[in-house]
Amino acid sequence: MRGIKIEEAELRIVRLPLLKPFTISTGTMHDKTFPLLILRGEGLEAYAESVVDPLPDYLEETIASGMVLLREVYLPQIVGKRFEHPHALEPILSPWRGHYMTKAVVEMAFYDLFAKSLKLPLQTYLGGSGDRVNVGVSLGIMPLEETIAKTQEHLDKGYKRIKLKIMPGHDVKIVEAIRARFPDCPLSVDVNSAYTLGDMNVMRALDCFRMDYIEQPLAHDDLHDHATLQKEIITPICLDESIRTAAHARKAMTTDATRVINVKVGRVGGYGEAIRIHDLAESFSVPVWCGGMLESGIGRAHNIHLSTLRNFKKPGDTSSASRYFPRDIIHEKLETEKGTMPVPQGLGIGVSLDWDFLETVTLSKEVFKA
């Protein structure tokens, strides 16, 4: 049996301050707090971060519930074991319901470790190509004049798409103003499940602004009402929170509940499911793009490698890390260049931890050995 043995796991909770608060329909973030998983084996070290939040405002998982699953179930079952390939983790991860984001951090870290053991960039192991990916920007909820200024700033930097976060009371007027000021700007909105079918008048009003898509307008666990809404508007619906598995994607596409899919590797349980969703969407001629969760450089690097797969045809959310953090936990600078993000060079995800700085933003640390 070949593969690689996981000899040790290190689990940290990290809190990174944001440059400025980031507001969406579900609330405002002042810092990014997340579990960071480090796997070691045979002289190699690999990294992944979980996109789970402290409270269940995006999806039902929390950092607390994820940490219990990592401590008591996943890490004890993988440390000290040899795995022939990443898919060999599935029998350990799959029996437990939900907790896709916690499953993802284990699987993603092992993908990084496995690619390094093969002396390959993760992009190559995943089947991606190219040395850079197109990038858009996501603008949080802010006053109109600030939104206009930020839109101009990021268009000047070459970003390929402007996405506006909206919510009830902060929707039609701001989109109308941005479209009037930037008539040719590639534009979309992200609703984060803030509306219902009772808000059809808002959806029809938004339908007038020639947007690329409206992202996740209705409930996080809904497909049926999204299909109903799509029959009433021309603008494509893009699903995010509603797509957790390839089965969800299949049901959404066969019922026309979505015409674009936001694939977040951390949301869907890891690369295995992300690739299945990517391939299925391609067979339906549905484009995908890679969303972001305000990740540090570790999660950002994972997203960039995933975005090199061929059906990631729309710009992703992997914009410059310096937009969010005064300092990142990696040495490499993940910065866009004229609206494109270079793929990190090197083995695995191609970035390295800034250990000195990491220590200053670590809230807790646990080590698991065989």
VENGI-V784077 format. One record per pair of residues at least 6 apart in sequence whose ideal C-beta (glycine too) atoms are under 6 Angstrom apart, sorted by the first residue. I is the first residue (numbers start at 1). J is the second residue. D is the distance in Angstrom with one decimal. If there is no record, write none. Layout:
i->I j->J d->D
i->I j->J d->D
This chain:
i->1 j->84 d->5.8
i->3 j->82 d->5.4
i->3 j->83 d->5.0
i->3 j->84 d->3.8
i->4 j->41 d->5.3
i->4 j->42 d->5.7
i->4 j->117 d->4.4
i->5 j->41 d->5.1
i->5 j->82 d->4.2
i->6 j->39 d->5.5
i->6 j->41 d->4.9
i->6 j->78 d->5.2
i->6 j->79 d->5.5
i->7 j->40 d->5.6
i->7 j->41 d->4.6
i->8 j->40 d->4.4
i->8 j->369 d->5.2
i->9 j->39 d->5.6
i->9 j->75 d->4.9
i->9 j->79 d->5.2
i->9 j->368 d->4.3
i->10 j->38 d->4.1
i->10 j->367 d->5.2
i->11 j->37 d->5.7
i->11 j->366 d->4.8
i->12 j->36 d->4.5
i->12 j->362 d->5.0
i->12 j->365 d->5.0
i->13 j->35 d->5.9
i->13 j->363 d->4.4
i->13 j->364 d->4.7
i->14 j->34 d->5.8
i->14 j->36 d->5.0
i->14 j->361 d->5.4
i->14 j->362 d->5.7
i->15 j->31 d->5.4
i->15 j->33 d->4.6
i->15 j->361 d->5.7
i->15 j->363 d->5.6
i->16 j->32 d->4.6
i->16 j->296 d->5.9
i->16 j->325 d->5.5
i->16 j->361 d->5.7
i->17 j->31 d->4.8
i->18 j->31 d->5.6
i->18 j->324 d->5.7
i->19 j->326 d->5.8
i->21 j->28 d->4.9
i->21 j->30 d->5.3
i->22 j->29 d->4.8
i->22 j->140 d->4.5
i->23 j->140 d->4.7
i->23 j->141 d->4.3
i->24 j->165 d->4.6
i->24 j->192 d->5.3
i->25 j->167 d->3.5
i->25 j->192 d->4.5
i->25 j->194 d->4.0
i->26 j->57 d->4.5
i->26 j->192 d->5.6
i->27 j->57 d->5.7
i->32 j->294 d->5.0
i->33 j->54 d->5.6
i->34 j->49 d->5.1
i->34 j->50 d->5.7
i->35 j->50 d->4.3
i->36 j->49 d->5.1
i->37 j->48 d->5.3
i->37 j->105 d->5.0
i->37 j->109 d->4.8
i->38 j->47 d->5.6
i->39 j->46 d->4.8
i->39 j->109 d->4.7
i->39 j->113 d->5.1
i->44 j->113 d->5.9
i->44 j->116 d->4.8
i->46 j->109 d->5.1
i->46 j->112 d->3.7
i->46 j->113 d->3.5
i->47 j->298 d->4.9
i->48 j->105 d->4.9
i->48 j->108 d->3.7
i->48 j->109 d->3.8
i->49 j->298 d->4.7
i->49 j->299 d->4.4
i->50 j->66 d->6.0
i->50 j->101 d->5.5
i->50 j->105 d->4.0
i->51 j->101 d->5.4
i->51 j->266 d->3.7
i->51 j->293 d->4.0
i->52 j->61 d->4.7
i->52 j->63 d->5.5
i->52 j->66 d->4.8
i->52 j->101 d->4.4
i->54 j->63 d->5.2
i->56 j->62 d->5.4
i->61 j->99 d->5.8
i->61 j->101 d->5.1
i->66 j->102 d->3.9
i->69 j->99 d->5.6
i->69 j->102 d->5.1
i->74 j->106 d->5.1
i->75 j->368 d->4.7
i->77 j->92 d->5.0
i->79 j->368 d->4.9
i->79 j->370 d->5.5
i->80 j->370 d->2.8
i->86 j->110 d->5.5
i->86 j->111 d->5.3
i->86 j->114 d->5.5
i->89 j->107 d->5.7
i->89 j->110 d->6.0
i->93 j->103 d->4.5
i->100 j->244 d->5.5
i->100 j->268 d->6.0
i->100 j->269 d->4.1
i->101 j->266 d->5.4
i->103 j->269 d->4.5
i->104 j->266 d->4.6
i->104 j->269 d->5.2
i->104 j->270 d->4.4
i->107 j->270 d->3.2
i->108 j->270 d->5.7
i->108 j->302 d->5.7
i->111 j->271 d->5.3
i->112 j->348 d->4.2
i->112 j->349 d->5.1
i->115 j->122 d->4.5
i->115 j->125 d->4.4
i->115 j->348 d->4.6
i->116 j->347 d->4.5
i->116 j->348 d->4.2
i->122 j->305 d->4.4
i->122 j->348 d->5.3
i->122 j->349 d->5.3
i->123 j->305 d->4.5
i->123 j->308 d->4.8
i->123 j->343 d->5.8
i->128 j->308 d->2.9
i->128 j->309 d->4.9
i->129 j->308 d->5.9
i->130 j->308 d->5.4
i->131 j->343 d->5.5
i->132 j->340 d->4.3
i->132 j->342 d->4.9
i->133 j->307 d->4.2
i->133 j->341 d->5.4
i->134 j->160 d->4.7
i->134 j->315 d->4.3
i->134 j->340 d->5.8
i->135 j->315 d->5.5
i->135 j->318 d->5.6
i->135 j->319 d->5.4
i->135 j->336 d->5.1
i->135 j->339 d->5.9
i->135 j->341 d->4.8
i->136 j->159 d->5.7
i->136 j->160 d->5.4
i->136 j->161 d->3.1
i->136 j->163 d->5.9
i->136 j->315 d->3.7
i->137 j->154 d->4.5
i->137 j->159 d->4.6
i->137 j->319 d->4.9
i->138 j->163 d->4.6
i->138 j->317 d->5.2
i->139 j->150 d->5.4
i->139 j->164 d->5.5
i->140 j->165 d->5.2
i->141 j->165 d->5.0
i->141 j->170 d->5.6
i->144 j->174 d->5.7
i->144 j->177 d->5.8
i->148 j->181 d->5.8
i->151 j->162 d->5.4
i->151 j->178 d->5.9
i->158 j->338 d->3.8
i->158 j->339 d->3.5
i->159 j->339 d->4.9
i->160 j->315 d->3.9
i->160 j->339 d->4.6
i->161 j->186 d->4.4
i->161 j->315 d->4.4
i->162 j->185 d->5.6
i->162 j->187 d->5.4
i->163 j->188 d->4.8
i->163 j->190 d->5.5
i->164 j->189 d->5.0
i->165 j->190 d->5.3
i->166 j->189 d->5.0
i->166 j->191 d->6.0
i->167 j->194 d->4.7
i->168 j->194 d->6.0
i->171 j->202 d->5.9
i->172 j->205 d->4.6
i->175 j->209 d->5.3
i->179 j->209 d->4.5
i->186 j->212 d->5.9
i->187 j->211 d->5.1
i->188 j->211 d->5.2
i->188 j->212 d->4.6
i->188 j->213 d->5.0
i->189 j->214 d->5.6
i->190 j->215 d->4.2
i->191 j->216 d->5.7
i->191 j->217 d->4.4
i->193 j->216 d->5.6
i->193 j->219 d->5.5
i->193 j->220 d->4.6
i->195 j->217 d->5.1
i->197 j->225 d->5.4
i->203 j->233 d->5.7
i->207 j->233 d->4.3
i->207 j->234 d->5.7
i->207 j->235 d->5.1
i->211 j->235 d->5.3
i->213 j->236 d->4.5
i->213 j->238 d->4.0
i->213 j->260 d->4.8
i->214 j->235 d->5.4
i->214 j->237 d->5.8
i->215 j->238 d->4.4
i->215 j->240 d->5.8
i->216 j->240 d->4.4
i->216 j->241 d->5.5
i->218 j->225 d->5.0
i->218 j->226 d->5.5
i->220 j->241 d->3.8
i->223 j->242 d->6.0
i->223 j->251 d->5.7
i->223 j->252 d->5.2
i->223 j->257 d->4.6
i->226 j->237 d->5.6
i->226 j->257 d->4.0
i->227 j->255 d->4.4
i->227 j->256 d->5.6
i->227 j->257 d->4.0
i->230 j->237 d->5.1
i->230 j->256 d->5.4
i->236 j->259 d->3.7
i->236 j->260 d->5.3
i->237 j->258 d->5.4
i->238 j->260 d->3.9
i->238 j->262 d->5.7
i->239 j->252 d->5.7
i->239 j->258 d->4.1
i->239 j->261 d->5.9
i->240 j->262 d->4.1
i->243 j->249 d->5.2
i->243 j->261 d->5.8
i->244 j->268 d->5.8
i->246 j->276 d->4.1
i->246 j->277 d->5.1
i->246 j->280 d->5.4
i->249 j->277 d->4.8
i->249 j->280 d->5.5
i->252 j->258 d->4.4
i->253 j->284 d->4.6
i->253 j->286 d->5.7
i->260 j->287 d->5.8
i->261 j->281 d->5.3
i->261 j->288 d->4.7
i->262 j->291 d->4.2
i->263 j->274 d->5.4
i->263 j->277 d->5.6
i->263 j->288 d->4.8
i->263 j->290 d->5.9
i->264 j->291 d->4.6
i->265 j->271 d->5.9
i->265 j->274 d->4.5
i->265 j->306 d->5.3
i->268 j->274 d->5.3
i->278 j->288 d->5.7
i->278 j->309 d->5.5
i->278 j->311 d->5.3
i->281 j->288 d->5.1
i->282 j->311 d->4.1
i->287 j->313 d->4.0
i->287 j->314 d->5.3
i->288 j->311 d->5.4
i->288 j->312 d->5.7
i->289 j->312 d->5.9
i->289 j->314 d->3.8
i->289 j->316 d->5.0
i->290 j->303 d->5.1
i->290 j->306 d->5.7
i->290 j->307 d->4.5
i->290 j->316 d->3.7
i->291 j->317 d->5.1
i->292 j->317 d->3.5
i->292 j->318 d->5.8
i->294 j->324 d->5.9
i->296 j->328 d->5.9
i->296 j->329 d->5.1
i->297 j->321 d->5.7
i->297 j->328 d->4.4
i->297 j->330 d->3.5
i->297 j->334 d->5.4
i->297 j->351 d->5.6
i->300 j->318 d->5.7
i->300 j->334 d->5.2
i->301 j->344 d->5.1
i->301 j->349 d->4.1
i->301 j->351 d->4.6
i->302 j->349 d->5.7
i->303 j->318 d->4.8
i->304 j->318 d->5.5
i->304 j->341 d->5.6
i->304 j->343 d->5.6
i->307 j->316 d->5.1
i->318 j->341 d->5.4
i->319 j->336 d->5.9
i->320 j->335 d->4.5
i->320 j->336 d->4.9
i->321 j->328 d->5.0
i->321 j->334 d->4.8
i->329 j->354 d->5.7
i->329 j->358 d->5.0
i->330 j->351 d->4.5
i->330 j->354 d->5.9
i->331 j->352 d->5.2
i->331 j->354 d->5.3
i->332 j->351 d->4.7
i->344 j->350 d->3.1
i->344 j->351 d->5.2
